[in-house]
Amino acid sequence: MKKTVILCFLFIYGLPTLGQEGFIFQKNVDKVEIPFKLINNLIFIPIKVNGIELNFLLDSGVDETLLFSMDDKKEVSFFNVEKVTLRGLGSEASIEGLKSQNNTLEVPGLKSTGHLLYIILDQTFNLSSHMGIPVNGIIGYHFLKNNLVEINYEKKRITIYDEENKIRKKIEKKFQEIPITIEKLKPYIRGSVIMDTSEIPVKLLVDIGNSDAVWLFQNASELIKVPEKNFEDYLGKGFSGDIEGRRAQIRKFTMSKFEFQDPVVAFPDTISIRNVKMVQDRAGSVGAEVLRRFTVAFDYPNRKMYLKKNGHFNDPFSYNKSGIELQHYGLQWVQETVRLETVPLSEGTNLMNNFKYKFELKPVYLIANVRKNSTAALSGIQKDDILVSINGVPAYKYSLEKINSLLKSEEERWITLEVERKGEFIKFKFQLLNVL
C-alpha cells in the first residue's frame, strides 16, 4: 500500500525514526575529520551509502535522510523498499518516492547501520544544477545526534569527537555556549529581532542547510511585518516547487551575546510554508549566512551549541542585486589553444608549429529565473536565456559560485551579459543597484 509522507527541503518533519542509532565510532577511533566543500554557504560532504560514495548536503533542518539525482548511481543497492508519496515546501503538489530501511552509511571512522532513507524519484528535483557540483542527498539529525560535531567554516573541516568530556572543557573555554532545544529532531534557539524600534523575541530553527541569514514568518506574530523597503525574490527550491517570498533589511538580529546590524532577512510567503508543521512558537530560522561567521559546535546529547567568532564575523550582509538566478545546463566542448615550447632543430632554427588545439568539457549556464522589476529584467534578460559571456569573458571560465559572488557585489558596478536566445546572440548591460 502506498503511503503519503510530508517532506520539505529546508524543513522535514513528522517521519518515524525506527530506532536508528545514528553514526557510531569504529573501534580504536576517537576523532574523525571530514573536509567539506562550501558553496553558497552550504556544506557538502562525501558519505558512502551501501558501499557507494555519494555527495550529501549537511542540513540541521532535516530529520530523515533523503536521496535524489540517482540516475547516474544505478550501482547503489537499497533494502526493504516501499513506495510513498512525498509532499512539501513549494505547493500542494505531491511527488513519487521510496522508503528504504536497513541501509549502511559510512565515513572513515564512523558508521550508521539500520539507516532509513527516503528516495525522491522525480529527476526534476535536482540540487546539482543549482550548486554546480553533483549532489545526491541531504542528511541532518542522524549525522549530528550522537556526538560533539565541530564545523570550522574557515578551514572547511568538520571534526567529530568521541571523547566528549575532554574536548568539551576546551571548547567551553574558547566558545560561547548557547542552550538549544531538540524538537521534532531539529535544534532551536531563542533570539531577538528589532524591526522598527521594538525588540521582538523569536524562537528560530538553527538551519545550516539554509543559505540565508534569517527567515521570519509573518504569521508567527503580529509584530513580524515585512519592512516597507523590500523586494520579491526566489528563496529556494522545495520538493513541490520554487519557494517565493520577500527580502528586506531589519535593524538588528541578536542571538546570545552576538549582535548583527542590518541583516538581510527573507520573509517566505504563506503558500510556500503552508505544508510545514511548525513546532510551538517558532518564528523562523537562523541560516548559514549568519552561522558561517563562526566555528560552530553542535552537542545534541547535552542540548547545547557552541559558537566562536571567525574572520568573517564582520562581513557585510549581501544579496543578489542583479535579480538573476543561474543554474547548470549541461556541458559543452570548448576548443582551446595550448602554446608549446619551441624546440631547436639545429642552430638558428625552431619548430614553426608552436601551438596546438585541445577540446575540453566546460559548463553551460542557464538563466533559471529573473526577478520581477530587477535591473536585469528591465534590461531585457529573460528566463531560459543561455549565458555566453560576462563582461567580455566566456561564461565557462567562471564557476557558478564565482558568478553568484559577482552578482552580490557591494559595489554598484555595471555588468554586460551576452546571452543566446533561440539561436540569436544578444548583449545586455545593467547596473547592480542596492534597492534596500
TIROLO-988496 format. One record per residue (C-alpha): residue in one letter; x, y, z. Coordinates in Angstrom, 2 decimals. Example, Ala and Ser with C-alpha at 12.3 -4.5 7.8 and 13.67 -1.06 7.14 Angstrom:
BEGIN
DRENFI  code        x        y        z
DRENFI     a    12.30    -4.50     7.80
DRENFI     s    13.67    -1.06     7.14
//
This chain:
BEGIN
DRENFI  code        x        y        z
DRENFI     m     0.00     0.00     0.00
DRENFI     k     1.29     3.45    -0.95
DRENFI     k     1.78     5.81     1.96
DRENFI     t     1.79     9.63     1.99
DRENFI     v     4.71    11.32     3.71
DRENFI     i     5.05    15.06     4.26
DRENFI     l     8.54    16.31     3.47
DRENFI     c    10.25    19.52     2.51
DRENFI     f    13.63    20.92     1.59
DRENFI     l    14.90    23.11     4.42
DRENFI     f    12.18    21.65     6.67
DRENFI     i    11.40    17.97     7.15
DRENFI     y     9.04    16.77     9.81
DRENFI     g     6.92    14.02    11.23
DRENFI     l     8.73    10.93     9.94
DRENFI     p     9.34     7.85    12.07
DRENFI     t    12.95     7.19    13.02
DRENFI     l    12.53     3.47    13.55
DRENFI     g    15.14     3.38    16.27
DRENFI     q    18.08     4.44    14.13
DRENFI     e    21.30     4.64    16.11
DRENFI     g    22.98     7.35    14.07
DRENFI     f    26.72     7.40    13.40
DRENFI     i    28.86     5.34    15.79
DRENFI     f    32.65     5.47    16.13
DRENFI     q    34.53     2.43    14.87
DRENFI     k    36.98     0.54    17.10
DRENFI     n    40.09     2.49    18.17
DRENFI     v    38.80     5.77    16.63
DRENFI     d    38.07     8.76    18.88
DRENFI     k    38.19    11.64    16.40
DRENFI     v    37.14    11.96    12.77
DRENFI     e    37.92    14.87    10.45
DRENFI     i    35.95    15.40     7.25
DRENFI     p    36.92    18.11     4.72
DRENFI     f    33.93    19.70     3.05
DRENFI     k    33.05    21.89     0.09
DRENFI     l    31.39    25.20     0.93
DRENFI     i    29.15    26.55    -1.83
DRENFI     n    26.70    29.41    -1.30
DRENFI     n    27.24    28.99     2.46
DRENFI     l    26.19    25.31     2.26
DRENFI     i    28.24    22.29     3.40
DRENFI     f    28.74    19.24     1.15
DRENFI     i    30.38    16.04     2.38
DRENFI     p    31.03    12.58     0.88
DRENFI     i    29.25     9.64     2.56
DRENFI     k    29.19     6.00     1.41
DRENFI     v    25.71     4.51     1.06
DRENFI     n    25.80     0.72     0.97
DRENFI     g    29.41     0.93    -0.18
DRENFI     i    28.96     3.58    -2.90
DRENFI     e    30.20     7.14    -2.28
DRENFI     l    27.58     9.89    -2.68
DRENFI     n    27.68    13.63    -2.10
DRENFI     f    25.44    15.00     0.69
DRENFI     l    24.28    18.40     1.82
DRENFI     l    24.62    18.61     5.62
DRENFI     d    21.44    20.22     6.91
DRENFI     s    20.45    20.55    10.57
DRENFI     g    16.96    21.50     9.36
DRENFI     v    16.07    17.95     8.27
DRENFI     d    15.32    14.91    10.35
DRENFI     e    15.34    11.98     7.92
DRENFI     t    17.99    11.26     5.29
DRENFI     l    17.00    11.97     1.68
DRENFI     l    18.40    10.78    -1.65
DRENFI     f    17.75    12.13    -5.16
DRENFI     s    19.54    12.55    -8.52
DRENFI     m    20.34     8.83    -8.51
DRENFI     d    20.06     8.25   -12.26
DRENFI     d    23.87     8.02   -12.62
DRENFI     k    24.25     5.93    -9.43
DRENFI     k    22.45     2.78   -10.50
DRENFI     e    25.07     0.63    -8.75
DRENFI     v    23.66     1.57    -5.31
DRENFI     s    21.53    -1.21    -3.79
DRENFI     f    18.62    -0.44    -1.46
DRENFI     f    16.86    -2.73     1.01
DRENFI     n    13.29    -3.17     2.27
DRENFI     v    11.84    -0.74    -0.27
DRENFI     e     8.23     0.51    -0.43
DRENFI     k     6.56     3.28    -2.42
DRENFI     v     5.49     6.53    -0.73
DRENFI     t     4.11     9.88    -1.80
DRENFI     l     6.13    12.94    -0.80
DRENFI     r     4.74    16.42    -0.40
DRENFI     g     6.34    19.55     0.99
DRENFI     l     7.64    23.05     0.60
DRENFI     g     6.58    24.89    -2.56
DRENFI     s     2.93    23.91    -3.22
DRENFI     e     0.30    21.27    -2.57
DRENFI     a     1.56    19.01    -5.36
DRENFI     s     2.98    15.60    -4.44
DRENFI     i     5.77    13.51    -5.96
DRENFI     e     6.60     9.81    -6.02
DRENFI     g     9.24     8.41    -3.72
DRENFI     l    10.59     5.32    -2.00
DRENFI     k    11.28     4.43     1.61
DRENFI     s    14.20     2.08     2.21
DRENFI     q    15.22     0.53     5.54
DRENFI     n    18.35    -1.21     6.89
DRENFI     n    20.93     0.76     4.90
DRENFI     t    24.56     1.33     5.92
DRENFI     l    26.10     4.81     5.77
DRENFI     e    29.83     5.36     6.35
DRENFI     v    32.55     7.97     6.56
DRENFI     p    36.09     6.85     7.51
DRENFI     g    35.91     6.05    11.24
DRENFI     l    32.11     6.33    11.59
DRENFI     k    29.26     4.02    10.60
DRENFI     s    25.47     4.11    10.77
DRENFI     t    23.61     0.82    10.34
DRENFI     g    19.88     0.23    10.02
DRENFI     h    19.61     3.64     8.36
DRENFI     l    16.24     4.74     6.95
DRENFI     l    16.34     6.54     3.58
DRENFI     y    13.71     8.41     1.60
DRENFI     i    14.43     8.41    -2.13
DRENFI     i    12.95    11.11    -4.37
DRENFI     l    12.28     9.68    -7.82
DRENFI     d    11.41    12.94    -9.56
DRENFI     q    14.55    13.86   -11.51
DRENFI     t    13.45    17.50   -11.75
DRENFI     f    14.30    17.80    -8.06
DRENFI     n    17.96    18.39    -8.70
DRENFI     l    20.24    20.45    -6.48
DRENFI     s    23.27    19.69    -8.64
DRENFI     s    22.30    22.22   -11.30
DRENFI     h    21.92    24.94    -8.64
DRENFI     m    25.16    24.12    -6.79
DRENFI     g    27.49    23.38    -9.67
DRENFI     i    28.60    20.03    -8.18
DRENFI     p    26.92    16.60    -8.02
DRENFI     v    24.53    16.44    -5.05
DRENFI     n    22.85    13.12    -4.25
DRENFI     g    21.24    13.65    -0.87
DRENFI     i    20.58    15.59     2.32
DRENFI     i    21.45    14.40     5.82
DRENFI     g    20.82    16.04     9.17
DRENFI     y    19.72    14.71    12.54
DRENFI     h    21.18    11.22    12.24
DRENFI     f    24.63    12.66    11.43
DRENFI     l    24.56    15.09    14.38
DRENFI     k    22.59    13.25    17.07
DRENFI     n    25.24    11.16    18.86
DRENFI     n    28.44    13.16    19.04
DRENFI     l    30.05    16.54    19.53
DRENFI     v    30.33    17.88    15.97
DRENFI     e    32.50    20.93    15.26
DRENFI     i    32.10    22.80    11.95
DRENFI     n    35.00    25.08    11.02
DRENFI     y    33.76    27.24     8.15
DRENFI     e    37.13    28.93     7.59
DRENFI     k    39.13    25.70     7.32
DRENFI     k    36.23    23.88     5.61
DRENFI     r    36.54    20.98     8.01
DRENFI     i    34.15    19.03    10.24
DRENFI     t    35.62    17.38    13.35
DRENFI     i    33.62    14.77    15.26
DRENFI     y    34.77    13.89    18.77
DRENFI     d    34.24    10.72    20.77
DRENFI     e    35.98    11.80    23.99
DRENFI     e    33.35    14.44    24.60
DRENFI     n    34.13    15.39    28.20
DRENFI     k    37.79    16.11    27.48
DRENFI     i    37.19    18.21    24.39
DRENFI     r    34.11    19.90    25.83
DRENFI     k    36.19    21.56    28.54
DRENFI     k    38.48    23.03    25.87
DRENFI     i    35.54    24.24    23.83
DRENFI     e    33.80    25.79    26.82
DRENFI     k    36.89    27.97    27.44
DRENFI     k    37.04    29.35    23.90
DRENFI     f    33.42    29.26    22.71
DRENFI     q    30.19    30.92    23.74
DRENFI     e    27.73    28.32    25.00
DRENFI     i    24.13    28.63    23.80
DRENFI     p    21.33    26.34    25.02
DRENFI     i    19.27    24.63    22.34
DRENFI     t    16.14    22.54    22.36
DRENFI     i    15.74    19.50    20.11
DRENFI     e    12.15    19.42    18.85
DRENFI     k    10.98    17.06    16.13
DRENFI     l    14.66    16.13    15.78
DRENFI     k    15.81    19.67    14.94
DRENFI     p    17.71    22.30    17.01
DRENFI     y    16.11    25.57    18.14
DRENFI     i    17.45    28.69    19.86
DRENFI     r    15.99    31.85    21.34
DRENFI     g    17.00    35.20    19.90
DRENFI     s    15.52    38.59    19.12
DRENFI     v    14.99    40.93    16.19
DRENFI     i    14.42    44.68    16.01
DRENFI     m    12.19    45.58    13.07
DRENFI     d    11.50    49.28    13.72
DRENFI     t    12.05    50.25    17.32
DRENFI     s    10.69    47.41    19.46
DRENFI     e    12.67    44.26    20.24
DRENFI     i    10.79    41.06    19.37
DRENFI     p    11.80    37.74    20.99
DRENFI     v    11.91    34.91    18.44
DRENFI     k    12.32    31.15    18.53
DRENFI     l    14.35    30.04    15.50
DRENFI     l    15.36    26.78    13.86
DRENFI     v    19.17    26.51    13.61
DRENFI     d    19.39    25.62     9.92
DRENFI     i    22.84    25.17     8.35
DRENFI     g    21.07    23.96     5.19
DRENFI     n    19.52    27.39     4.61
DRENFI     s    21.98    29.71     2.82
DRENFI     d    20.21    32.91     4.00
DRENFI     a    20.93    34.84     7.21
DRENFI     v    17.49    34.76     8.81
DRENFI     w    13.98    33.72     7.79
DRENFI     l    10.99    35.23     9.57
DRENFI     f     7.40    34.02     9.29
DRENFI     q     4.84    36.81     9.08
DRENFI     n     2.07    34.64    10.52
DRENFI     a     4.12    33.79    13.64
DRENFI     s     3.48    37.14    15.34
DRENFI     e     1.56    40.36    14.74
DRENFI     l     4.83    42.18    15.41
DRENFI     i     6.65    40.49    12.50
DRENFI     k     5.93    42.56     9.42
DRENFI     v     7.81    42.95     6.15
DRENFI     p     9.53    46.37     6.11
DRENFI     e     8.21    48.81     3.52
DRENFI     k    11.51    48.74     1.65
DRENFI     n    11.60    45.21     0.21
DRENFI     f    11.55    43.21    -3.00
DRENFI     e    10.05    39.94    -4.23
DRENFI     d    12.58    37.16    -4.65
DRENFI     y    13.19    33.47    -5.21
DRENFI     l    14.19    31.97    -1.83
DRENFI     g    14.93    28.34    -2.60
DRENFI     k    13.71    25.07    -4.01
DRENFI     g    11.15    22.81    -2.38
DRENFI     f    10.02    19.30    -3.21
DRENFI     s     6.91    20.65    -4.86
DRENFI     g     8.20    23.81    -6.48
DRENFI     d    10.04    27.08    -6.01
DRENFI     i     9.84    28.94    -2.69
DRENFI     e     8.97    32.60    -3.15
DRENFI     g     8.91    35.48    -0.71
DRENFI     r    10.36    38.92     0.02
DRENFI     r    13.72    40.21     1.18
DRENFI     a    14.33    43.24     3.35
DRENFI     q    16.77    44.62     5.89
DRENFI     i    15.92    44.80     9.57
DRENFI     r    17.74    46.91    12.16
DRENFI     k    19.21    44.13    14.29
DRENFI     f    19.33    40.39    14.93
DRENFI     t    20.65    39.04    18.25
DRENFI     m    21.43    35.52    19.49
DRENFI     s    23.11    35.10    22.83
DRENFI     k    25.71    37.89    23.14
DRENFI     f    26.19    38.25    19.37
DRENFI     e    24.55    41.16    17.55
DRENFI     f    24.20    41.70    13.81
DRENFI     q    23.34    45.11    12.39
DRENFI     d    21.20    45.48     9.25
DRENFI     p    20.98    41.81     8.26
DRENFI     v    19.14    40.91     5.04
DRENFI     v    16.12    38.84     6.10
DRENFI     a    13.85    36.64     3.98
DRENFI     f    10.09    36.52     4.53
DRENFI     p     8.71    33.39     2.77
DRENFI     d     5.14    33.69     1.54
DRENFI     t     2.44    31.78     3.34
DRENFI     i     1.74    29.50     0.36
DRENFI     s     5.32    28.20     0.33
DRENFI     i     5.28    27.23     4.02
DRENFI     r     1.70    26.05     4.46
DRENFI     n     2.76    22.37     4.42
DRENFI     v     5.29    22.94     7.20
DRENFI     k     4.01    21.74    10.56
DRENFI     m     5.59    24.25    12.92
DRENFI     v     6.79    23.48    16.40
DRENFI     q     5.23    25.65    19.06
DRENFI     d     6.22    29.35    18.96
DRENFI     r     8.60    29.01    16.03
DRENFI     a     9.05    32.34    14.24
DRENFI     g    11.60    31.42    11.56
DRENFI     s    15.18    30.19    11.05
DRENFI     v    18.74    31.35    11.52
DRENFI     g    20.72    30.22     8.50
DRENFI     a    24.24    29.74     7.23
DRENFI     e    24.85    33.36     6.23
DRENFI     v    24.98    34.02     9.99
DRENFI     l    26.47    30.69    11.11
DRENFI     r    29.39    30.82     8.62
DRENFI     r    30.74    33.75    10.66
DRENFI     f    31.59    31.29    13.46
DRENFI     t    33.17    27.99    14.20
DRENFI     v    30.06    26.07    15.30
DRENFI     a    29.93    23.02    17.59
DRENFI     f    26.70    21.04    17.96
DRENFI     d    26.24    18.99    21.12
DRENFI     y    22.82    17.40    20.64
DRENFI     p    23.11    14.92    23.56
DRENFI     n    23.58    17.81    26.03
DRENFI     r    21.26    20.26    24.23
DRENFI     k    24.00    22.83    23.61
DRENFI     m    25.53    24.75    20.73
DRENFI     y    28.90    26.49    20.92
DRENFI     l    29.96    29.50    18.82
DRENFI     k    33.35    31.16    18.30
DRENFI     k    33.77    34.16    16.00
DRENFI     n    35.92    33.71    12.91
DRENFI     g    37.44    36.19    10.48
DRENFI     h    34.14    36.64     8.62
DRENFI     f    32.12    37.84    11.60
DRENFI     n    32.01    41.46    10.42
DRENFI     d    31.35    40.71     6.74
DRENFI     p    28.54    42.85     5.32
DRENFI     f    25.23    41.15     4.57
DRENFI     s    24.82    40.98     0.81
DRENFI     y    22.22    39.76    -1.66
DRENFI     n    21.90    39.16    -5.38
DRENFI     k    21.49    42.66    -6.80
DRENFI     s    21.00    41.52   -10.40
DRENFI     g    17.81    39.54    -9.89
DRENFI     i    19.19    36.63   -11.94
DRENFI     e    19.13    33.02   -10.77
DRENFI     l    21.55    30.77   -12.65
DRENFI     q    21.87    27.02   -12.87
DRENFI     h    23.99    24.48   -14.72
DRENFI     y    22.61    23.49   -18.10
DRENFI     g    24.90    20.68   -19.09
DRENFI     l    28.38    20.71   -20.65
DRENFI     q    29.85    21.85   -23.93
DRENFI     w    33.04    21.04   -25.83
DRENFI     v    35.26    24.10   -25.97
DRENFI     q    38.29    24.45   -28.27
DRENFI     e    41.28    25.98   -26.54
DRENFI     t    44.74    26.86   -27.84
DRENFI     v    47.71    25.41   -25.97
DRENFI     r    51.12    27.01   -26.54
DRENFI     l    54.08    24.65   -26.81
DRENFI     e    57.76    25.36   -26.18
DRENFI     t    59.78    25.70   -29.37
DRENFI     v    62.39    23.02   -29.84
DRENFI     p    65.60    23.86   -31.76
DRENFI     l    66.06    21.58   -34.79
DRENFI     s    69.50    22.91   -35.48
DRENFI     e    71.41    26.06   -34.73
DRENFI     g    69.28    29.07   -35.58
DRENFI     t    66.08    27.13   -36.47
DRENFI     n    62.96    26.37   -34.44
DRENFI     l    59.77    24.45   -34.97
DRENFI     m    57.20    26.55   -36.79
DRENFI     n    54.16    24.95   -35.16
DRENFI     n    54.42    26.10   -31.52
DRENFI     f    50.79    25.59   -30.53
DRENFI     k    48.01    23.04   -30.77
DRENFI     y    44.28    22.85   -30.19
DRENFI     k    42.60    20.83   -27.49
DRENFI     f    38.95    20.31   -26.61
DRENFI     e    37.65    20.34   -23.04
DRENFI     l    34.21    19.95   -21.50
DRENFI     k    33.06    23.22   -19.93
DRENFI     p    29.86    24.18   -18.07
DRENFI     v    26.87    25.83   -19.70
DRENFI     y    24.77    28.19   -17.56
DRENFI     l    21.06    28.83   -17.95
DRENFI     i    19.17    31.80   -16.56
DRENFI     a    16.61    29.91   -14.50
DRENFI     n    14.75    32.88   -13.07
DRENFI     v    14.71    36.67   -13.42
DRENFI     r    13.36    38.71   -10.53
DRENFI     k    10.46    40.95   -11.49
DRENFI     n    11.43    44.64   -11.81
DRENFI     s    15.13    43.87   -11.21
DRENFI     t    17.75    45.74   -13.22
DRENFI     a    18.44    42.57   -15.25
DRENFI     a    14.74    42.16   -16.04
DRENFI     l    14.39    45.80   -17.06
DRENFI     s    17.40    45.47   -19.39
DRENFI     g    15.60    42.68   -21.29
DRENFI     i    17.18    39.49   -19.95
DRENFI     q    14.69    36.63   -19.86
DRENFI     k    14.25    33.27   -18.20
DRENFI     d    15.79    30.38   -20.25
DRENFI     d    18.42    32.62   -21.86
DRENFI     i    21.75    30.78   -22.12
DRENFI     l    24.69    32.72   -20.71
DRENFI     v    27.52    33.22   -23.22
DRENFI     s    29.83    35.80   -21.61
DRENFI     i    30.17    38.12   -18.60
DRENFI     n    31.92    41.45   -19.16
DRENFI     g    33.53    40.02   -22.27
DRENFI     v    34.83    36.85   -20.56
DRENFI     p    33.36    33.50   -21.69
DRENFI     a    30.88    32.26   -19.09
DRENFI     y    32.50    28.81   -18.97
DRENFI     k    35.61    30.35   -17.42
DRENFI     y    33.59    31.07   -14.26
DRENFI     s    32.35    28.65   -11.64
DRENFI     l    28.73    29.06   -10.59
DRENFI     e    29.98    30.18    -7.18
DRENFI     k    32.12    32.95    -8.73
DRENFI     i    29.24    34.24   -10.85
DRENFI     n    26.93    34.38    -7.82
DRENFI     s    29.62    36.20    -5.84
DRENFI     l    29.97    38.76    -8.64
DRENFI     l    26.22    39.39    -8.70
DRENFI     k    26.28    40.02    -4.92
DRENFI     s    29.00    42.66    -5.23
DRENFI     e    28.84    45.52    -2.72
DRENFI     e    29.76    47.92    -5.50
DRENFI     e    27.05    49.26    -7.79
DRENFI     r    29.05    48.08   -10.81
DRENFI     w    27.93    47.69   -14.41
DRENFI     i    27.56    44.21   -15.83
DRENFI     t    27.48    43.27   -19.51
DRENFI     l    25.97    39.88   -20.31
DRENFI     e    25.84    38.17   -23.68
DRENFI     v    23.18    35.50   -23.99
DRENFI     e    21.94    33.09   -26.60
DRENFI     r    18.18    33.16   -27.20
DRENFI     k    16.66    30.88   -29.83
DRENFI     g    19.93    30.83   -31.76
DRENFI     e    20.42    34.60   -31.62
DRENFI     f    23.26    36.22   -29.62
DRENFI     i    22.20    39.35   -27.70
DRENFI     k    24.11    41.68   -25.36
DRENFI     f    22.56    43.39   -22.32
DRENFI     k    24.02    45.94   -19.92
DRENFI     f    22.69    46.72   -16.42
DRENFI     q    23.87    48.05   -13.08
DRENFI     l    23.93    46.22    -9.75
DRENFI     l    21.78    48.59    -7.70
DRENFI     n    21.25    48.43    -3.94
DRENFI     v    17.46    48.51    -3.52
DRENFI     l    17.39    48.05     0.27
//
